[in-house]
C-alpha cells in the first residue's frame, strides 16, 4: 500500500493505493505520527484506489480514526468500492465512523 497526503490548511486527505493489509502496519504507524504531529483538524482517508483490504487493514483504519479523534480531529472514509466497500459494509463501519460514498 502506498499513500500520499494532500493538505489544505488543517484538512488532510490521505490518498491510499494498492492492497491494504497486515504488511502495512509500519506505514500506518508513520502515517498516524505524521497526522497527529501536524494536528490535523480533519482527516479523510480516500480508499478509491485501494483494490483489496483484509481484517488487519480494517483494524488499522479504526486505529487511525481513534488517534485522529483523540488528538481533537475529525475523521471520515471516502471512495471505497468493490471488495473494499463490501468489507466496510460487512463490518458495519458506517456505525463506527463517517463513511462517505
N, C-alpha and C positions, 0 to 999 in steps of 0.2 A: 504494500500500500504506500502510495505517495500522497503528499498533501502540500498545498500552498495556502498561505493566509493573505486575504485581501482585507486591508484596513481602511476604514473611513471614520476618522475621529476615534471614538471608543467602541465602535461597532466592528466586529471581526467576522468575516465569512471564511470558514475553513473548507476549501475545495479538496475533497478526497477522491482518490483514483485507484482503481485496481481491486484486489481482493483484500478484505479487512478481516483479520483473524488473529489467532494466538501469537503468531510470529511478529506482530506489530506492537507488542507491549512496550518496548523501549521507545519507539517512535511516539507512542501515545503519552508516555511519561514526559518526554521532551516537549510535546505539544501543550500539555497541561501546565508545565512550568512556565512556558512562554506566555500563555494566555493569562495565567494568574499574575505573573510578573508584570505584564502590561496593564493590569487592572481593567481587563476588557469589560465594558459595560453591557455588551450583548454579544453573544456568540451564536452563529448559525452554522451548523455542521451540514454542508451540502454533499449529499450522497449520490447525486445524479450520475457520477462517473464511477461509482462502486458497482462492480458486477456480481460480487459474491461476499457474503458475510457469514461468520459462524457464531456460535454462542459466546466465544471469548470476545469477538468484536462487539456483540450486543452489550456485554458486560463493560467493555471499555467506553461505550457511548454513555452508559449510566455513570461511570467514573468521571468522565469529562463534565457531564451535566452537574453532578454533585460538587465538583471542585469549582466550577464557574459560579454556581449559585452560592456556595459557601463563601466565596470572595465578593459577593454582592452583585454579581452579574445575572443577566437573563440568558436562557438557553433555548434553542429550537433546532429541530432536524428538518431538512428540506430535501426534496427531489428524489426520494427513494423510488425505485421501480423494480419490476421483475422479482427475482429471488430475494433481494434486499427488502423490498416492500412487504413481501409475504412474511419474512421473518419478523419484521416490525409489527405487522398485523397479528400474527400468531402470538407474539409475546405481549400484545396489548400495550405497546409503547405509548400510544395516544393517551393512556390513562396515567402514565408516568411523567410525560413531558409534552411540550408543544411539538406536534408533528405536522408540518405543512406539506401540502400536495406534493 
